[in-house]
Amino acid sequence: MTESGGTAAQAGIMFQNSIAALYLGRMLDLTSRRLADQVLKVRVEAPEPVDDIVVGMADGSREFVQAKLTLKRGSKAWKKLWSDFDKQIQQTDFTDQDKLVLIIGENNALGRDLRGCAERADSAETDAEFEERLNDAQNRVFQDVVNLTLGSDARELFRRMDVRLIPFPSIDRDYAPQWMPKSSMGVAHIFDLLCLEVSKRAHSRESYTRPKIAEILFREHGIVLDEPTDWGASVYRAAIKRAAYVTIPGTNFSRSIDEAFPWPVCSAFSLTERPDFDDETPSHLRYEPTIDVVDISNFPDASLNRVTLVGGAGLGKSVLAKALAAKNAASGLLPVVIAIADFARTEFTIGEYLAKSVNRSFEVEINWSRACDAGLVVLILDGLDEVSADARVSVLERIKTFDARHREVPWMLIVRDASAVALPLETTQIEVQPLDRSGIERVVKFYRTDKPHMADEIIERLEHRPDLSRMIRIPLFLALLVTTAEDLSGLPDSRADILEAYLHILLKPEKFKITDGYKLDGDDLRDFSERIAFEALERDEIGVESRELRLLAKQVSFPLPTEVAFEGLVKCGLLRQASTIRYEFPFPIVQEYLASCFLVENRLDEIEERLHRIVKRPWAQTIQFALERHPNPESIADTLLAERDDAFSTKLRLLARCIGNGMKVTVETRAGIAVRLARVWRRSDWDFRNKIGSQIADAFFDPLVPEVEELLYRPRMLYAGSGKIVASINDAVFTADTLEKLLDNSDGHMLRLSELQAPVNRISETAFDLIINRATRGENGQADADDVDTMCACLIGHLNTDGVPNSKIVEAVNRTTLPLATRLACLRKVPDQTHDVALPLVESALATEGFEPKASALEYLCARSDAFEQIRTRILLVAKSIDDAEELFRDFSRYMDHRLFEQVASDDDIPDTVRSMAEVMCARHGDHTRMESLINRIPTLPVDVVSATLSLFGHHRSYALAERALEMMGAREYSVGERLKIAQALSGGLTSIFEMDAYFSGLINYCPPHPGLNLFEELLETWSQVTNFSELEQLHFDQHLARMGFSAALDRIPEQTERVLKNAEYDFQEHEAAGSIGDSLRQLSMNNRTMPLEFLERVIDTCSHNGAFPAYQMLEKIGSRKAFDLLLLSYNNPSAHAKSLCFESLERMASRLGLKIIEVDGGILEARDIG
């Protein structure tokens, strides 16, 4: 416990800090020691009876340390010392391995007597022997302790105690050199910095691990710590970095992974956006993604330290593993990439594999156990899907065991399909996304530095080739295309053509003339590789063992010796040797394609009976390739179309996807499938509707059947692929006709054109005339005049009017017969040409209640050259009160340039609160001085401004600033509601980047946790315990804390959520109450926790869609048959909420459980086992 008082007390605190610094130094030092002497964790001012320092050791024991600069018998401190020791030894979690440690800052008689008592108590076999060995002075000390420790055996207490005498005046000279690590700085400097660190954090009861304190030393002081030289760590890191290069087997391309490496785009794994059975790419990502991006290059960090990385074939997961290894090696860590297919063939634990296999492979002697405890190791396990189901369970068990032992080691498990993770793991699930346009550009620049404009050429040429345009979003296919093509004059006809071009390069005969005189034929190797690929897939494996290869070589009567065949396959790049007994294809999709070739050429009549395997990887891509290559797929199409489909139109969608990828069918068959797709498209909802629309847009717009065309004129289909269909047709007249019909059919709520916007922009003048004409006509039977005005104003706002004569736009502004919002939207397009009517229009708009007219007026004013005067005048003269002025500023802030915020913040005539709000916006745009000023004024600012300020920590990642904010927060009192606001602001500001595009409004993007996040845990936890929250407020508060990663709050959420759901005061058909239940379920799911099925059933029965949807997601996460049955029961309930979302979860669960869902009378769904 921290002492208080004058000079003597301060000296005592300094001594205690120095002892803590010694332990930190020992923890940082990697010199080989027995486990009982290896420090893993140090906590200062711990919440224990013996509270100075608690030290965790590598053998699981703990040392409870009391550090006393001076100690006198009979003093108050003497009595308290033994009372604390007595209480500590009686704690239920105090084990036989744990120790009490007394460290005295002077070498005096009392200290020596205490040390003698402890040594004799430990070595004596009986109490009598112990007492006989004590001298008179020691016996007096012992008897004194006996009288003070009423609850413990005094001898037992001494037996469990170490007494160490460390004279304070010589601690830096005599002890620091023995306890400090070797580093880029001197021992004395390291020791001083550690003392300073302890003194700064003691008030927050800081807990340190080696990674944490090492990161502080590096981040704040640039200090790099050394490892033992005999490990060979520098040699290992150099080898990892040298191995980090990208090759395309069979081509001349090879490039090291450097700053130009195109890191893949990743996002949080979403159950609601899983790949279809027929597509490893989620359909919504064929276009520009709008997801929150996770920067995977930051792995590992505080929020990404245990990761399951999910990604389909060809998305670059294995190359990513190399890149992460190289990046972490360069930063001083010890990354290890473990090929699971190799690891699974051993009986090793992960620790044994590191020590025996990795050290041998790299010819080093790294003490991996010590390195793991020190937080130096980063583990990347690649390819769980590439082993059998039984092997996966074994591997996952070994991962869980390793994780339980080495909690400081961050690790990543890489899989193609999340369902391969057969056991629950406490990981953050991240998925690799296909490339967007900028990603394509980065990849092309990396592979073709000689052709800077190649990316634009590829995108332009493939705009109307849906099968290939999807493929180039897969990095593997794009790499194949750009590394094998000198120019783009002859694009491949299908995705199979890209792979065939690749295989042709590999199998050029001149590439594999064997040195012993054998010459291999490329056709023979191709046939053999197809058989290998097929037989491996029959065993549900990626890759093949050498023993199985030999058996296959005998079965097919390969014309050359087996070893020669192996050498040829490896040399040409069709196989790579993954271990001494296992071979793999260079990419899984190559194996899948080769297997499909074998299936078509040798088992053509078996394709139809294998269609049920489409739901199972790695067969999914193989079946698709086979259908696309089938010489006469019409019969299969007819058979599938004649059979009854399931509730998800699986067979129909399978055929549609294959046709989109190049399967040859007649025009009549294509049109018939289009008609069926249109029927499904019409009746489906949400994501499922988007999937169907995307398939139609990809391959079923030519010929355009009437059933599809009719749906193009329905506004609700704009967001489900209809816009892309019109874009693909690429006919100006048809585009105009479609827009006109949409305007006529709209109820006034068609505020965006989605993918129709691009083709509409190409006919901008015609589109402008159509929109103005619709605004002039006003209301009709479907929409009132205000809604039509708002719609037309929005559509003009989104329209690119570069092709519209300015005179026409000005004429619309001046036309008094047009409604107000539409005129103002036109005004925004020509702000400098209509001043005569502008301000009267603006004043009229500001006097209305409608959002769109006001928005147009405000945006116009902010675009004027006299924008500041316009804003200032309205804040000072028009606003009738401070509240009005604040509201006016909020409205303006959405459209103000960041320089206008500085002008408002600096104007002394503007009310203080409004100026503070402007300062917040300055801080949002990176003004650190303004941020510091706001933090320093927390005690006096309105709480709303304080909350807005705290929400911006994502833009200001200074630990010192967070410390200052915590200090200032303690200088005022807060109401219950204010504490909720503060917690919400901190949960956002410390874990994300708040793109505050308007005051306290904007998008939230992912970022690593703020360095100062943990500073706030104690204060917020105290608020959680002492504040008189209502049940719902308590749940909201703990949800905010849980988002910050505070485990105690997360632990409270299940029980608190149960209490809220049972409370009859809350209406769970309302957004807030139902949303609160849903937020709890989402947070628990994100942290791999679930609620009982009975509770989820109550949520579904009680809550609106805000609660029901997350309950569906959790049932899907549970994944059991009972969970599925509950989901099916919920869907069949006529009053169920969010049925379309329930429907999507049913499809995914049915696939995993091997169930077929059919629709029976009245839309009821029924589950049947797949026979």
N, C-alpha and C positions, 0 to 999 in steps of 0.2 A: 504494500500500500504506500502511496506517495506520502512522504513526510511533509510537514508544514513547519514554518517557523523562520528563523533567521539564517545566519551564515552556516551554522553547524548543520541545520536541516538541508540547506542547499548542497552542502558537501556530501551529505548522505545520499541525496538524489543523484548527484554526479557519480558516486561510487556504484550505485545500483545500475545506472545507465551503462557504466563501463563494463560491469559484469555481463549485462545483456549483450553488449557489443562483442565481448569475447565469445559468447555462445554463437552469435551470428557469424563471427569469423570462422569458428570451428565448423559451422554448417556449410560455409562457402568453400572450405578447404577439402579437396578431394583426395588427400593422402590416404592410403589404405589403412583402415582401422577395423577392429572387430565391431560387430553390429551394435553392441551395447555402448560404444563410444562414438557412433556416427549420429550426428545431430540432424534431424529431419525437419523439426518445427520448433519455433521459439515464439512464445506469447508473453508480452509484458503487461503488468497490471491485470493479471488474469482473474476471472471471477471464481476464485478458490479461497479457502481459508489461508493457505500459504500463497500469497498473491503477487509477490514481486516478479517472479519469472517462472514459467512452466515450460519445460523443454521436452520435446518428444524425440525418442531415439529410434534407430532403425530396427531394433529388436522388439519394438512395441512398448518398451518401458518408458516411464516419464520421470523427470527430476523436478521436484517442487522446491524452488530455490528461494531462500530468504537471504538477502544481501545486506549486511550490517557493517557500516563503516566502523563503528565502535559498539561495544557491548559490555554492560556492567551487571554483575549479579545484584538481584534485588530491585533493579530499576523497573519502571513501568514497561519499557521496551522488552526487558528480560522476561517479565511475566507474560506479556502478550505473545512473545515468540513461542513459548512452550504451550500456551493455550492454542495458538494457531496450528502448531505441529500436532498436538493432540487431536484437534478437530479433523485435520487432514487425513491422519492415519485411520480414522474411523469412517471416512467416506466410503460408501458402498462400492465405488468404482476404483478404490485404491487397491492395486493388485500386489502380489508377492514380488513382482519385478520392479515396482515403482520405488523411488528413493526420495527421502527428505534430504535436502542439501542446505547446509548453513555455511555461508561464505562471510568471513570477517576481514575487514580491511586493515588489520594490524596484526603483527605476530607477537602476541602477548601471552602471559601465563594462562589466562582464562581460556583463550582459544586453544592452546596446546593441551590443556586438561580436557576440554570438550572433545578434541580430536582423539585423545587417548581413550576416553570412555567409548567413543564410537568404534575404534579399532578393536578394543578388547571385547565389546559386546558382540561383534561380528565373528571373532575367532574362537571365543570361549564356547565350550560345549554345554556347560550347565551354568545356572545362576550362581552357584557357589564358586565355581572356578572364576567366573567374571568378577565377583566381588573380591576374591582373594588377590586378583591381579591388579586391582586399582590401588594406587598410592593414596596417601592421606588427602592430598589436594583434590585428586580426581574423585575420591569417595565423597568429599564434601559437596562438590559440584553435582555429583550423581544424586545424593540425598536431597539436595535442593530441588532438582528436577522431579524427583519422586513426589515431593510435596505439592508440586504445581500441576502435575498431570494426573488428575483424579480418574480420568476415563480410560487411561492406557497403561499397559505394562511399560514402565520406564525403560527397562532393559531392552524390551522389544523395540521401543521407539529409537533408542540409540543404535540398535542393530540395523535398523532400516535407514540410518542417517549417515551421510558423509559430512565431515567438517573440513573446510579448506581455508587456509590462511593465505590471503592474497593482499599484501601490503599496498594500499592505494598509491602512495607516492611513487612506487616503482612499477606500477602495473603496465605502463606503456613501454618501459624498458625491458622488464624481465618476462612478461607474460604475453604481451601483444605479438611479438615475433613468433611465438610458438603456436598461437591460435589463429593468426590471420592467414588468408590464402595468398598464394603467389598471383600476381596480377601485373597489369601495365603501370601500376602506381606503387609507391613505397608502402611498407607496412604501417608506418606512423600515420600516413595520410588516410589509408583505408580505415584504421582504427578510429581516427578522429571523425571521419564521415559516418561510421556506424554509430558512434556515440551520439552524434547530432541527430541521426535518423531516429534513434530510440527516444530521445528527448522530445522530438517533434510529434511523435505518434503515441506517446505513453497515455495521454488523456483519453484516447479512443480505444485503448486496450488492444493494440494492434497485434495481429498474429502473422508471423513471417514464415515463409518457406524459402528454400534456396532460389527457385525461379523468381520469386517476387522480389527479394532483396537484390539479386543479381541484375534484374531488369531496372530497378531503381538506380543502382550504381551506374549502369550503362547509360540510361536515359538522361539522368540528371548530371552525371559527372564524367561520362565517356570512359568509364573504367571497364576493361576487358579482363576477365578472370582466366587463369591458366588451368589446364588439366595436367596430371602426371605425365611426364615425357615418355615413360615406357608404354603408355597406352597406344601410341601411334595415331592419336586422334587427328593430327594435322594431315597425315598421310591418307587416312580414311576420307576426310572431307575433300581433299584434293581429288581422290578417285571418284567420289560421288559427283563432283562438279564436272569432271572430265567426261563422265558417262551421260551427262545431260545434253543429249543432242537428239534431233528429230531426223528420222530417215523414212523414206518410202521404199520398202523392199522392192528390188527389181528395177529401180530407177537410180540415176546418179545423184539424186538429191540427198544432201546431208547438211545439216546446219545446227550449230550449237544453240542451246536455249539461252538467250540473252535478253537485254532490255526490250527488244522488239517482239518477244514471244507473245502471241495473241492468247492471253488468258481466257479461258472459256467463261461464258456468262452463266452464273448460277443463281438459284433462288431457293427460298424455303420450299421444302417438299410439300406438295399439296395433294391430299387424297382426292380432291374434286377435279384435278386436272391430270389424271393418269393417262398414259398412252393407251390408245385403243388396242383391241386384239390384233388389229391389222396394221398398226402403225406405231413405231417406236417414238414418233414425234407427236406430242400433244397437238391437237388440231389448232388450238388458239394461238400457237406459236409459229405458225407458218408465216405470220405477218409480224410487224414490229411489236415486240413484247412490251407490255405496260407494267410488268411485275416489279416489285422491289428487288433490286439486285443485291446478292451477297458477294462480296469481294473475296473469292476463295483464295486469292494470293496471300491474304492475311493469315491463313492457317499456319500455325495455331495462334489464337488469341483468346482473351477471356471468354468470349461468346462462342468460339469455335475450337473447343479443345477435345471434344469427342464427337466425331462426325461420321454419319453414314452418307456416303456420296452415291447418288443414284444417277445413272445415265445410260441411255440406249446405245445400240451398236454404232460405232464410228464417231461418237461425240468427243473422243480424245481423252478418255479417263486415264489410260496408262501413260500417255505423254504428260498429262497433268501431274501424275505421281512423280515422274522424273523432274519436272519443273519445280514442284514443291520441295523435293529432296535437295535440289541444287540451291534453291533460295534459302532454305534453312541451314544448309551446310555453310553457305556464305555468311550467315548471321551468327555462326559460332555454335550451333546446335549439332546434334548427331542424329541425322535422319536415317531411317532404315526402311527400304521398300521391300516388303515380303510378298513374293508371289505365292498366293495361297495354294495353287495347284502343287507347288513344290513342298511347301510347309505341311500340307495335309498328308503327304506320303510318309512323314516321320511321326514318331511318337513323342517328339520333343515338346516340352512346354515352350512358350515364347522366350522365356529367359534362357533356356537351354539352347534354343535355336540361335539366339543372338551370340551366345558364348561359343558354341561349337561350329555352327555353319557360317555365320557372318564373319567372325574373326578369321576362320580358315580361308574363306573366299578372298578376303582383303589383306590377309597376312598381317594382321594387327593383334594386339593383346588388350583390347579395351575391356575394362571391368564394367560390363553392361549393367549389372545390378546396382553398382555404385552410381553409374551415370544415370540410371533411371531414378534412383532416389534423389539425385541432385537436380532433376528436372532438365537434363540435357538431351534426352532422347525424344525423338518424334517418330512415331510408328505409323507406317502407311501400308495397309494390307489390301492387296489388289487381286480381284478376280474371284469373289466368293461363288459366283454362278458357275465357275469353270470346274467345279468338283461335284460329286454326287451328293444327294440329299443327306445321306448318312455322314459323309465327310464334313458337310457344312455344319451339322450339329456338333461334331467333335471340335471343329475349328472355333465355333462360337463359344463353346464351353471353355476352351483354352484362353480365348480373348477375355471372357468374363473373369476367369481366375487371375489372369495377369492384371486386369484393370483393378480388381479388388486389392491386389498387393501393391501396385504402383499407381497410386492416385495422381501423382504429379506428372505422369507421362501422357501427353496428348496423343490421340491416335485417330486414324481415319480408316474406315472400312469402305472399299469401293465395290459396288455391285451394279449389275445391269438392271436388275429388277428388285425392288424393295421386298417382294415376297420371298426372295431367297434368304432373307434374314429370319430364320425359323424360330429363333429365341429372342425374347425381349431384351433390348440393349438400351442403356441410358445414354442415347446419343441425340445430337441435333441432326435432323435429316435434311440434307441439301440435295438438290437435283441440278444436273447440267442441262442447260437449255440449248436448243438449236441456235444457229447464228442468226442475228438480225443483220440489217444492211451494213451497219458499222462493223459488225463482227466479220462479215464476208470481206470487207475492205481490209481489215487487219490481217486476216489469214492470207489473202492473196499477196499483200505486201511482204509478208514474211516468207512466202514460198517463191515469189517472183519479184525480186528487187529490180529486175531488168525491165519490168512492164508495169509502170506506176498506174496506168489507166485500165488495166485488165479487169479489175473488179467491176467498174462501171459497165464495161462492154459485156461481161458475163451476165450481169443483172438485166441489162437491156435486152439481150438476145433471148434470155430464158423467160421473159415476162409472160409469154403465152405458152410456155411449156410446163404445165403444172407438175408433171412427174419429175422433171429434172430440176425445176426451181425449188421443189421441196428437198431434193437431194443435196443441192449446194448449200443448204443450211446445215448439213451434216459435215463437220470438218474433214472427215476421211474422204468423202466423195469429192469435196471441193479440192482437196489436196491432190487427189488422183487426177482430176480434170486439169488443174493448172500446171502440174509437173509433167504431164505427158503430152500437152498440146503446145505446139509452137504458135499457133494462132487459133482463132475461134471460127474459122470459115466453115468447118465441118463438125457441127455439134453432134454428139451421139443421139441416136433415135430413142433410147430408153436408158433407164438406170443400169440395166443389165449390160448395155454396151460399154459403159464406163468400166465395169468390172471385167468385161471381156478384154478391153484394151489393156487393163492392168495385167491380166493373166497372160496375155500375148507377150507383153514385155518380159514377164518372169520366165516364160517358157521358150524364149528364143534359143534355138539349139546351140549356137556358138557360145552361150553363157555357161554351159556345164560340160566341158570336155574333161573327163576325169583323168588324173595323172597316170593311172595304171593302164591306160590304153582303151578303156571302155568309153564309148560315146553313147550318151543317152538320147533317146528320141523324145521330143517335147510332147507328142501325142500320148506316148506310153505313160509319161509322168502325169499328164493331165487325167488320164483314165484312172490311174492308181490313186491320185489325190482325191478324185470324186468319190471313189469307193471308201477311202479312209474317212472322208468327211461324213458320208452317209452312215457308216457303221458307228461312228462316234455319236452321232445324233440319236441313233437307235438306242444308245445307252444313256441318252440325256446328258452327254458330256461335251465340253468344248476342249478339243485336244485328244491325244491318244498316247497310250504307253507303248514303249518300244516292243514289249512282248506281243501286244496286239498287232503291231505293225508287221512283225515277222509272220504271225499266223495269217494275216491278210495277204502278204506277199506270196505265201504258199497257195492260198486258195485261188488267187487270180492268175497263178502261173506266170509271175512277172519274169520277163526274158533274161534279166541280169541278176547277179547275186544281190541278196537283200541289203547288205551293207552299202553296195554301190547305189541302190535305189534311195536309201536313206541319205547318203551323201549328196546325191543329185537334188533331192527335194529340199534339203537344207541350203545347198549352194545356190539354187535358183531363187530361193526366198519363199517357197510355198510352205515350208515348215521351218520352225525354229526350235532349237533344243532348249526346253525350259528347265530341264534338270538332267541328271545322268540317265533317267529312265523314262522321261516324258517329252513328247513333242507337241507343239501347238502350231496352229495356223497364225499368220502374222496379224490378222484381224478376225474376230469371230464371224463377221459378216461374210468374209471370204469362204469360211467353212460352210456357212449356211447356203451360199450361192452354189458352191460345188456340190453340196448334198442335193440341192434341187436339180442340178444337171443330171446327176446319177438317177434321181427319181424319175425324171422325164424320159431319159434314154433307156432305162432298164426296168422300171416299175410303173409304167404309165397307167396301167389299169388299177394301180393301188392308190392313186392320188385321191380319188373320190372318197374312199374309205378312211383316209387319213385327215379329212377336212376337220374333224372334231379336235385335232391337235392344234388348231389355230390359236386356241386360248393359252397354249403352253409354250414358253420359250425353252430352248432355242428353236422350236419348230415353227414359230409364227412366221418369221421371215422366209424360211425354207418353203413352206407351203405357198406363200405369196409368189416367190420367185418361180415355183413350179407352174402355177397357174398362168403366170405371165408368159412363160416359155412354151406352154402347152400348144401342140400343133392344131388341135381342134377343141378349143374350150367350150364351144357352143353346147355340146351335149351336157357338160358339167353344169353350165349356166342354166340350161333348161331344167335339169334335174333339181338343182337347188331352188329355182323359182317355182317349181311345181310342188315342192314340199312345204309343209306348214312351217313358218318361221317362228322363232321365239318372240318374246315380248319386246326384245331390243332390236329386232330386225337384223340379227347378226349375219345371216346368210346374205341378205340383200346388201348390207354394208360391205361384206367381204368381197362380193362380186364388184361392187362399185369401186372399192379401193384398188382391186386388181386391174380393172379397166383404166382407172386413173394412172396406174403405173405401167400401162402398155399392153395389157392383155387384149388380143385381137378378137373382136366380135363384130357381128353385122350391125349395120345402121339400125335395123329393126330391133335387135336385142338391146342396143344402147338406148334407144328411145323407150322401149318397154321398161327398162330399169329406171330411166329418168321419171317416167310416170309414177312408178311405185315409190321412188324417193320423194316425189312431190307430195304424195299422200301422207307419208311419214312426216315430212317437213311441216306440213300444214298442221298436224295434230300434236306435234311434240312441243316441248317447252325448254327454255333456257339452254343449258349447255348441250343437251342432246340435240336440240334444234340447230345449234351452231355447227355441230359435227355433220349433220346431214346437209346443211347449207354449204359447208365447205366442200363436201364431196361433189355436190351438184356444180359448184363453181369451178372445181378442178377439171371435170371431164364430161359434164352433161348439159352444156349450153349450146351445143351444135350437133344435131339440130335442136332448136329451142322448142320443146313440146308445149302445147297450150297450157297444160297443167302447171308447168313451171312458170311460164310467162305471166299467167294470171296472178301468181303469188308475188311477182316482182313489183306489183303495183300496190302492195299492202305495206304500209309504213312499218309495221312491227317486224317485218322480215328484213328490214335494212340492217339490223344488227345480227343477222344470221346468215350472211353470205350473199344476199341479193345484190348488194352494191358491187361485189367482186364479179358477179355474173355479168352485170352490165358493163363493167370495165373490160372483161374478157371479150365480150361481143364487139366492143370498140367501134361503135357506130354512132356518129353525132346525132343523127335524126332519132335513132332509137333511145339514146340517152335523154334527149329533150322530151320525147314522148313519155318516157318513164317518169321523169321529174314532174311533168305536168299532171300525170295521173296521180302521183303520190301527193302532190299538193291538193288536188281535188278530194282525195280520199282521207286526208289527214283530219284528225279531230282537233288539230291545233297544238299538239304536243310533239310534233316531229321537229325537234330542236337541233338535231345533227343528222348529217347524211352518211356518216361512217365511211365505208369504202366506196360509196357512190360519189364522195366529194371530189376525188381526183378526176373522174371523167366529166363531172359537172364543171369543174374548173376549166376544162378544155373547151367548153362552150359557154364561157363566162357571160358574154353579152346576152345570149339567148336565155341563159338561166336567170340573169338579172331581170330581164323583161318578164319572165314567167312568174318570178317571186313578187315583183311589183304589181303585176296584174292580179295575183291572188290576194295581195294585201288590199288592193282597191275594192275587190268584190266583197271583202269582209266575211261576215258570218254566213254559215249555211246550216243545213240540218244536222251536221255533225259537230260543229264548233262555233263558239260565240266569237264576237268581233275582237275582244281583248286577247283571246288565245291565238287567233289568227295573226294579229298584230305582233304578238310576242314571237310566234313561230317565224314569221317573215323577217323580223329584225335579227333573230339569231342566225337564220340562213344567210342573210346578207353579210352578217359579221364574219361567218366562216368562209364566204365566197372570196376567191382570189380575183379581185376586180382589175387586175393589171390590163386585161383585155377589154375593159368596158370604158368607153369614152368618158372623160371627166364631165363633159357637158351634160351627158345623160344622167349622171349621178347627181349633179347640182340641180338639174331640173326636178329630180325626185325629191330633193331636200326642200325645194321651193313649192312643191305641189301641195296645196292646202287640203286637197281631198284625200291625201294619204294619211293613215293613222300616225300618231305621234312616235311610237317606238320605231316604226319602219323608217320615218324621216330621219330620226336621230342616228339610226344604224348607218344610213347613207351619209350623214354628216361626219361620222367617224372615218369614213373612207376619204373624205376631201376636207380635212380640218382647216386648211388655209385658204379656201376658195369661196366660203359661204358666210362671211362674217355678218352680213346685213341681217340675216334671219337666225344666226346661230344662237346668240344669247337669249332672245325671246323663247326659242325652242327649249333651250336648256332650263330656263326658269319654269317653263310649263312642266317639263319632265320632273324637276326636283320637287314640284308641288304635288305630284301624283304618288300613289302608293305602289305602282307597278315596279317590279325589279328591273326589267329590261330597259324601260325609258330612263330610269335613274342611272343605270350602269352606263348607258351610252352617253348620257350627259356628263357624268363624272369623268369618263375616259376622254371625252372631248376636251373638257377643261384642263385635264392634266397634260394633254398633248399640245396645248397652246404655248406660245413663247412667253406669255405672261402668267404661266401656270401658278407660280407661287403667290402672286398678288390675288389671283382668283380664289385660291384656297384660303389665304390669310383673311381676305375680306369676308368670306362666308363664315369662317370660324369666329371672327371678332364681331361682325355686324349682323349676320343673319341668324346665327345660333341664339336662341332665347335663354339658354342656361348652360351651365358647365356640362350637364348630361348631354344636351343637344350638341355641344361642341365636340365632345368625345365621340358621339355617334357619327357625326359628320366626318371626323377624322378617320374613323374605322372605314366608312364608305369610300373616302378618297384613297386610303392607303393601298387598296387593291390595284390602283392605276398609276400611282406616283412613282416617278424615277427616284432612285436612292439619294440623288443629290437634293431633291425636294425635302426629304426627311431631315437632312442636315440643316436646311434653312429653317424649317419649322422648329426644330430642337433649339436653335440658336436665337430665336426671336423672343425677346423679353416680354413683349406685349401679349403673347399668346399664353393662355392659362397653363399653370405648371403641370397639371395632369396631362394635358394634351402634349406638352413638350416632352414629358417623360415617355409617353406613348411613342412619340417620334424618335426618341433616343433608343427605345427598344428596336424599332425598325432599322436604325443605324447599326445597332449591334448585330442584328440579323444579317446585315450586309457586310459584316466583318470588322466593324469599328471596335477594336479592343479597348480603346480608351473610354468610349461610351459604356461598354459592358462593365468595366471596372467601376465607373462612376455609379452605375445602377446598383451594382452589388454593394458598394459602400453605403448606399442610401436605403438599403432594405428596411432598417428600423422605422423609416418615416414614409416610405412610398405606399400608395394604395396596394392592397394585397393583389388585386388584379394585375397591376403592373409588375409586382414581385413575381407572380406566377408566370407572366409572359417572359420575364427576364430569365428565370430559372429554366424555362423550356428551351432556351437557346444555347445550353451548354454544349450541344453537339457541334456548334460553330466555334466554340472557345474551349479547347481541350486542355486547359491549364490546371494542374493539380493545385497550385497555390491559389488560383481563383476559386476553386471549389472549397478549399479550406477557409478562405475569407467569407464565402457565402454562408458556410455553416456557422462561423463565428457571428456574423451579422444576424442570422436567423434567430440566434439565441438571445438577442437584445430586445425582443418584443413578445407580446402574447398574441395568440391566435384563437379565433372561435372554432367551433366544430367544422363549419362549412369552409372556413379558411384553411384549416389543416388538410381537408380533402383536396382543395385546389392546389396547395403546395405539393402534396404527394403526387397528384396527377402530373403537375408540371415537371417535377423531378424525374418521374418514371419515363417521361418522354425525352426530356432534355439530356439525361445521362445515358440513354440507351439508343438514341437515334438522332438524326439530323432533321430538325423541324424547318422545312422550307416555308417560312412564314411570308407568303406572298401578299397577304393582307394582314392587318393587325390581328394577331392570335388566330390566324386561319391559314391553312396551307397543307401541302403534302408532307408526309413523314417517311423518311428514307432510312434504311438500315445503316448502322455504323457500329464498330466495336464499342463496348462499354467505356464510359468516360474514366480516365485514370483516378478520379476522385470519387467514384460511385460509392465505394464502401464507407467513406467518411460519414455518410448520412444514415447508415443502418441503425446505429444506436439511438439517434434522435427519433427516427420514424418508428422504430419498434417501441420506444417509450410512449410515443403518441398513441400507437395502436392499443397499448395496454391501459392507458389512463384516461383516454378521451371517452366521453359519454356519447358514443355513436349509436344511432339506431342500427338494427340488424342489417338493413340494406346498405347503410353508410359504412358499417364495419366491413362488409364484404367488398365494397368498392375500394376502401382504403387498403385492405390486404391484397387485393388484385394489383393495385399500383405497386406495392412493395414486391410482390412476386414477380412482376415484369422486370424489376431491377435485379432479380436473381437472389432475393433474400429468402432462404429456404424455410425459415420459421413461418413466414407469412404464407408460403405455398402450402406448408403442412396444415395450416388452419383453414384453408379454403374449402376442403370437402365438407367438414362439419358445419362451417358457417353457411355454405350453400344449401345444405340440408335444412338448416334452421329457417333460412329465408323462404325456401319453397313451401315449408309448412305454415308460414305466417299468413293467416287469412286476410290481413290488412292489405296485402299487395295484390294488384290485378295483373296477372301474368299474360293477359291479352294485350297489355300496354307495352310499349317499346322498352321503357327503362327496366322494369322488373324482369321481363323475359330476357332482355339483352344481358342483364347481369348474370342470370343463370347460364346463358350461352357463353359469356366471357369466361366464367369459371371452367366450363367444360373445355373450352379452347386452351386455356392455360394449362390445365391438367394434361390434356393430350400432348401439348408441345413438350411437356416434361415427362412423357411416357408414363402417365398415371391415368387410371380409369376409375369410374364410379360403378357401383353395383347395377346390374341389369334392372332391378326393381326400381331404382331411383331414376334411371333413364326412361323407363316406361312412364313414370309419373311426369317427368319433364315433357315428354311427347304429348301426353294426354292433357297437360295443364297449360303449356306455354304456346304463344304464337310462334311464328317461324323463327324469330330471333333466338328462341331457346331450343326449338325442335331441331333445326338444322344442325347445330353443334352436337346434339344428342345422336342424330343419325351418323355423323362423322365418328363419334366415339364408338358406337356400335360397330361400325366398319373397322375401326382400329382394333377392337377386341377380337373380331374375326371368327368367333366360334359359331357353331350351328345354332346354339340358343340365341346368340345375338342376331343372327340372320333371321331366325323365325320371328323375333320381336320386330325387326325391321319390316318384314313382309306383312305381319299383322298390322303394323302402323300404316303401311301404304294402303292396305285394303280397307282401312277405316274411312268411311265417307267424309268425316269431318277433319281428317288429318291436315296439318299445315305443311307447306313446302313439299308437296307430293313429288314435284319434278326432281327435287334434290334427293329425296328418298329413293326415287326410281334409279338415279345414277349410282347411288351406293349399292342398291340391290344388284345392279349389273356387275359391278366389280367384285362384290362378295360371292355371287354365284359362280363367277369364273374361278375364283380361288378354291371354292368348296366343291367344284365339280357338279354343279346343279344346273338344270335347265329350267328357265322361267317361261311359262306360257300364259297367255291371256285367255281366260274363260269368260263365261257370260257376265255382262255388265261391267267389263273392265277389271274384274277381279283377277289378281295374279296368283299363280299356283306353281310351287316348286316341285321338280321331279329330279331324281338322281339320273345322271347320264348313263345310259346302258351301254 
